[in-house]
Structures are given as C-alpha cells and as structure tokens.
Amino acid sequence: MKSFGSQNKKTNRENRYPKVAIIILNWNGWRDTIECLESLQDLSYFAYEIILVDNGSTDDSIHHIRKWADHRSATRSPIKIILPDRKRAEDTEREHRAGRLMRTNLPKTMVLIQNKENLGFAGGNNVGLRYALQKGYEYIWLLNNDTVVRSDSLMELVKLMERGNNAGMIGSLILDYYCRDKIQSVGQRSILRVFQRDFRYRCLREIEGLKEIVPLWVWAASVLVRTECLKDIGLFDEKYFVSEEDKDWCFRARKKNWLILSCWRSIVWHKGNAKMVRVQPREDPGFIRDRSIEYFEKRGYYELRNNIYFLRKHKPLYLPLALIVDLGLMLKIIVFQSRKIRRLRVNLRALRDSLVSRMGKKRE
C-alpha cells in the first residue's frame, strides 16, 4: 500500500484499504464496551468491521449493547447488528468481496457472537478469531473492551504493517486511562514478571529518545495481527484461560521468524482491570494502584500459574530463577502484606497447579 491520507481528494478516493476485523471481547462490562465502541466510530481508518464477542455475560450486556447500537445520538447513525447465523442479505456481496475495499463501500455493521459461557480471555477471543479467519480479513485488531482509542490508532498500525517488513504482530502505545500521559505498556523486553515494568508508569516526555526498541512481546490489549501470521502460529493457547496468553502468542510467532513491533503513534488508553483494582485519587503524584485481596484471588492466581506454565513451555532454563523469585514474593507477603494466609494460599495453589499442569479455568 503506497500511501494513506494523501493531500488531494482524488487520491483519497482511489486509495484502497486492507480489510481489518476489530475483535472486542465483553464479559460483564457493557459500560466499558460501549465507551470503547463509541470511540471506534471516530476512527480515521474506514475499512474495518467490528466483531463483538460476548463471553457469557450475566449483567444483561447484550440488551444494553443492542440498545446503544439502535438508539445512538442524533449525530450518529444506528449500527446494524449481524448475528453469524443470520443471512446478510444485501450486504453479503460487498462484505465478502475479495481484495481491498473503498472506504465508502463499508456499511455500519457489527457482528455479535454470543458464547454460552465464560471461555476466558483466550477462549473467548479464539471464537472471534475463528470467525475472522473464515471471512478473509487481511489484518485482525484485538482490542480490550476497557480501552478508548485515538482516531488515528488503527491507521498508524496498518501503515507500519504495510511497510513491507515481516511484522506478524504490532502493539500500540498503551497509556493509562485515568492518568492520560503515563505509559502502561509499549511492549515488554523481559519474560520474568519481576523485570517486566520497563516503561510502565513513566511519563511520555521521559522516554522520547527510546522509541526504537523492539519488544519481545506486546500486550493483547491492543495488537494488530497479520492473518498470515495467525494461520502460521495458530490461535491462543486456551490452557492459559486469562493472563500470559499474549506473551505465549508472541513467542510462538518469533519462533516462526515473524517480527514483533511496537507502534508509538498508535495510542490507546486502557483502564486495566478497573473493577478489581482500587485506584488512588488522581492528585496522588504516584498514582499507585493497590492490588486488593479480591484482585489477587481473581487475577493473581492466573498470573503466577500461567507464568510458570509459559516458562516450562518456552524457556525452561529460566524456571529455577522464576521459582526463587516467587518464593521471595511469598516471604514478602508474610512480612509486609495484609491477609497473609489468603494470599499465601493463592500462591501455593497457583504453584501446585502450574507444576502438575492443571490449567484452564480455576477450579473453585
């Protein structure tokens, strides 16, 4: 693709845009999802279709999202909901046409897939990925439902992907939703959790000279995937259920000689487990998130268990060091943290399950 956003109108009309599927997974988070969907309506890139996968929500998410799509503000047209098992009627020919589409040919539609149960982040997204693969998109943009995107975020991802490199996945610059100039991630350069902070919670102005890094892996909160790469490496490993599946995905791509890149011009604001994390007041200069015991029991188990599983799968030589670090974290719990018994119980269970390969959804 030679150019985007050319200066004269004739060139704009003649440009062809690769087809992109935007996959968003919702689970009991319709308010966040609607805010994310609303931000997508302002994208400067037009050749996309939204595939919304509901992961067995129990909070009436489907009703609220349908209501939003049907009754939007006077300045925005309604969005047609398409169910995968429904005939597409007059849209079929142009939506499934091979090649590249003009921006003006794309209807305002959104595919809605409803899972009967919560399949986790990996399993839920795999449902959307399988659907996208059947429809022949050139790229797939995985996007967390608790994000808000800048209008040029997808355009910048596609521009970098189209430069003729061997990039299989490109991650966005993910900023904090609540403190807009602070970084959550721009790709990670370490596989051990204790060293994965990198640029996290540094201000943008502090890292101006460091924008040429090549990460080991990128967050699936916002990542553009080349369909050829996806066919080569396969879907998410559903044994993870949630957490670390994006790291595993990137390492499988690297083993197949695909590049993993970060795009600093593609900006996405991410809330990041807002329901499970208590956020300090914004006037607090440190803006520190306090991981509550509820968060630790729900998410911490998967983070610890899946990290050990990932190392056993990809980097077994790092496993002894990781276990030493995790034992150190347990000592820290005993000395400094509250709810010691509950936290230790989560850690010990996660270590046991990882070592005996008891994966998937946590057994209650």
Stockholm file with secondary structure:
# STOCKHOLM 1.0

chainA/1-364         MKSFGSQNKKTNRENRYPKVAIIILNWNGWRDTIECLESLQDLSYFAYEIILVDNGSTDDSIHHIRKWADHRSATRSPIKIILPDRKRAEDTEREHRAGRLMRTNLPKTMVLIQNKENLGFAGGNNVGLRYALQKGYEYIWLLNNDTVVRSDSLMELVKLMERGNNAGMIGSLILDYYCRDKIQSVGQRSILRVFQRDFRYRCLREIEGLKEIVPLWVWAASVLVRTECLKDIGLFDEKYFVSEEDKDWCFRARKKNWLILSCWRSIVWHKGNAKMVRVQPREDPGFIRDRSIEYFEKRGYYELRNNIYFLRKHKPLYLPLALIVDLGLMLKIIVFQSRKIRRLRVNLRALRDSLVSRMGKKRE
#=GR chainA/1-364 SS CCCSSCSSHHHHHHCCBCCEEEEEEESSCHHHHHHHHHHHTTCSCCSEEEEEEEESCSSCHHHHHHHHHHSCCTTSCCCEEECTTSCCGGGHHHHSCSSCBCGGGCCSEEEEEEESSCCHHHHHHHHHHHHHHHHTCSEEEEEETTEEECTTHHHHHHHHHTTSCCEEEEEEEEEESSSTTBEEESCBSCSSGGGCCTTTTCBGGGGGGGTTCCCSBCCTTEEEEEHHHHHHHCSCCTTSSSSSHHHHHHHHHHHTTCEEEEEEEEEEEECCSTTTEEECCTTSTTCCEEECHHHIIIIIHHHHHHHHHHHHHHCGGGHHHHHHHHHHHHHHHHHHCSSHHHHHHHHHHHHHHHHTTCCSSCCC
#=GC SS_cons         CCCSSCSSHHHHHHCCBCCEEEEEEESSCHHHHHHHHHHHTTCSCCSEEEEEEEESCSSCHHHHHHHHHHSCCTTSCCCEEECTTSCCGGGHHHHSCSSCBCGGGCCSEEEEEEESSCCHHHHHHHHHHHHHHHHTCSEEEEEETTEEECTTHHHHHHHHHTTSCCEEEEEEEEEESSSTTBEEESCBSCSSGGGCCTTTTCBGGGGGGGTTCCCSBCCTTEEEEEHHHHHHHCSCCTTSSSSSHHHHHHHHHHHTTCEEEEEEEEEEEECCSTTTEEECCTTSTTCCEEECHHHIIIIIHHHHHHHHHHHHHHCGGGHHHHHHHHHHHHHHHHHHCSSHHHHHHHHHHHHHHHHTTCCSSCCC
//
